[in-house]
Amino acid sequence: MPPFFDLFRRARPTRYPPGYVPTRPVRPPADVGVNVKILGGFQFEAGRIFYRLQVRNLSEDPLGKVEAEVSFAGDELGEFIKSKNSLPMLDPSQVANLDCDFRPFYRLGTGRAVVKAGYFDFSARMREELPLSGGELKVFFRKSNPKPMDEDAFRIASSGLRRWEVESDILPIPPKELFDELTQRALGMNLHGLKPYEAPLLYRGIQRFSGETLDGRPVLGQVQVIGRDDESKFLLYFWAETYREGYCAASRMLNKVKWREDIINRILLPGAGANP
């Protein structure tokens, strides 16, 4: 076994006698990554999008300082809040995740993550840098038809679905105008509007929507706006079979909404308070 400190020395290039040609490479190229397997893609939770890199150590030695950096090619769809993440060490056969949170701009379209990863390979005694193929983010909404139902049927239908949620901070928009705009945007998605509820004094407006896509997938939504005078905030829900479908429905609704810049800039991130 080599002396302990030899494990941390950078590998030196192998020197051959003049005219000697090796029959096999001394070590695989750095971008092959024979000692590590990395899988990545966009993941969706209730109101949250993040890019997850799953790193698996395939060697019999630990991997040191596993780092990942993610950027996004397609600025109109969103941006990464946390573009870098790292692990101090990955033991043999260990699997770990690196998550980078993504802030969506609620537009329709297609973009792709650009991913770079690196780690210290103790078996080769040098640092490896791996350019990876980033996952694609497609945001589209399937055409839908209205599906009339009452409040009881709505509650039953939504109980078995995933709920995507969008919450805003305080907006400089009169609440009645904001409620009417969001309601019209939802109806423009060819959804059925249930009976709305509005309380004018300290304004509160609620309306639910129901429909299904042409291939029979349910789409349910709810708009809630509260406010007074010239200030308001909203809470938007979409229920669908997957979180991703709920996100796509919210993106379709907010894609060309009035006051779009004010609204998108004041959408709260999951687990956060007011945006600075």
N, C-alpha and C positions, 0 to 999 in steps of 0.2 A: 504494500500500500504506500502511495507517495506521501512525503511529509505533509503535515497539515496545511502549511501556508502555500504549498503548490496548488491546492484547490482553488485559490483565489488569484493566481497569476494568469494573465492573458496568454492564450495559446500562441506559440511562436510558429512562423511559417516553416514547413518542413523543407530541408535542403537536400537535393539529390546530386549525385555525381554527374559530370557533363555527359550528355547523350542518354541518360536514363529516363525512361518514360514509365510512370506507374501504371499498373494494370487496372486499378480501381481508385476512385477518389479517396483521399485521406479522410475526409468528412463530408457529409452532404452539404449542399448550398444552404445559406442562411435562411432563404425563404421557403425551404421545404418544411421545416418545423417538425422533424421526426420525433421530437421529445414532447410535443405539446399538440393538443387538438383544440381549436377555438371555433365555436359556433356563435352566430350572432343574428339578431333580428329585433324589430320593433315589437314591444309588448304593450297591452292595454289593460288598465284597471279602471275603477269607477272615477272618471274625470282625470285620469293620469296616463300619460304616454311616456315610455322610457325605452332606451335601447339597451338590451341585455347581451353581454358577451359571456358565454359559458366556457370556462377554461379548464381543460383536463390535462393533468401531468401524466404522460405516458412512460416516463423514464423511471429508473430505479433510484434516481437522485432528486433532491429537492430543486425547485426552480426559485430563483431569487428575484425580488422586485419586479413582479409582473405588472406592466403598465399598459393602459389603453387610452387612446385619444380619438374622439369622434367629432366629426364636423358634418354639415348637411349641405348637399348640392341641391338647391331648390329653396332659396330664401323666402319665397312667397308662402310656403306651407308652414314654416315655423323655424325654431332655432333651439340649439341645445343650451340648457341652463348650466348644466354641469358637463363640460366636454371632456374632462379627464378623470380617471379613477385608477386605483392601483391596489395591489396586494403585496404585503412585505415578503411573503414566502408561500410556496405551494408544495406540500409534501408529495412524495411518490403516490400515484394513483388517486390523489385528491382532486375533487371537482369543486370549483368555486365560480361565483357569478360577479361580474362587474356591471353595474347599472349606471347609465347616464340619462338624467331626466331631460325631457323634450317639452318645449312650450309651443303648442300649436297656435296658428293664426286663423284657424277655421276658414280655410279656403279649399276649393276643389282643385285637384291636380295630382301630379306625380313628382316625387323627389327620391333621392337616394343618399344613404349615409356613406361617409368616407371614413374608413377605420384604419388606424395604425396601432400595432401592438408590439411590445418588446418585453424581454425577460432575460435574466442571467441564467445560462445553461451551465450548471456545475459539471455535468459529464463532459462537455466540450471545453469548459473553463473559459468561456467568453460570452459576450452579450449578443443575443439574437434580436433582429428587427424584422417584423413580418408585415408587409402590406397585405391587407385583407379585402375581400370583396364585400362591400357594405350592403345591407338589406335595403329593399325598396319600400317606400311608403306611398300607397295609392289611396287617394281620397275621392270617392265617388258615391253618388246616391242612386240606387235603383229606382226606376219609375214605379209609382205607387198608385193605388186606387183607394178612395175613401171607404171606410168600413164602419157604418153607423153602429153605435152601441150606447147603452146607458151607463150610469156611474158604477152600478154593481158589476156589470160585465167588464168595465174598464179595470176595476180593482182585481177581479179574478184573472183577467188576461195578463195584467202587468206583474202579478205575483210570481210568475214562472219565468220572467225575462231578466236580462242584465240591464242595469240602469246607468246611463251616462249622464253626468251632471255638469252644468256650467253655471258658476255664480259670479256676479259682477260686484265690484266695489261701488261706491256712490257715484252716480253719473249726473252731469249737469243737464238733465233732460226732464221735462215735466212727465210725471208718471203715467198719466192717461195717454199721452202721445207715444210713449215708449211701449205701453201695453198694446195699443192699436197697431203699431208697426210690427211688433213681434208676432201678434196674432195673424196679421195679414201675410206675413212671411210663411207661417206654418200652413195656412190655408192654401197658399201658393204652391205648396208641395203636394197638393191634391190629397190632403187629409181631411177627414170629417171633424168638424168642431162641435164638441159637446156644449151644453148650456154654460155660458160664462157667468162668473160671479164678480161683482164689483161693489166696493164700499167707498163712496166718494169723500168722506170727511178726512180721515187719515187714509189716503188712497191705498186700496189693495185690490188687485185684479188677478183672477185665476181663470185659466181656460185649458181644457184638455183636448187632445186630438187623437184620432184613431184611423188607422189605415193598414194596408198590407201591400207589399211589392207584387209585381206581376207574377213572380214565381211563388207567391203564397207566404212570404215571410212577414210576420207582424211588425208594425211600426207604431208605437204609441208615444205621445209627447205631452208635456205640460209646461205652460208659461205662467210664472207668478211674478208680479211687479208690485212693489210697495214704494211709497214715497209721499212727499208733501211739497206743495208749491213747485219749484223748479228743480227739485232733486229727487232721484229715484234710484232703485237698484232692482236687479232681476235675478231669478233663479229658474234655470231651464233644465228640464229633464227629458231624456229620450230613452224609451225602453225598446230593446231589440234582442235577438237571439245571442248576439255577442256584443262586447263593449266596443269593438271596432265599428260595427254597424251603427251603434248609437252615436259614436263620434262622427261618422260620415253624415248622419242625419243632421246633427248640430251644425256641421260645416256647411251643409246645403242651405240651412236656414239662415246662417249668419254671413254667408258668402257675399251677398250684396245688400246687407241691411243698411238702412239709413243710420247716420252717425257711426259708421263702421269703425273709424279710427278711435273715437272716444271709447266705444264699447270694447274693442279688442285690447286696447291698452289698459283697461280696468278690469279685465277678467282675473279673478283670484286663482292662484295655483292651489292644488290640494294640500291641505294642512298649513296653509299660509294665512296671515292676516292681510291687511290692506297692502297693496303694492306700493313701493316707494315712488 
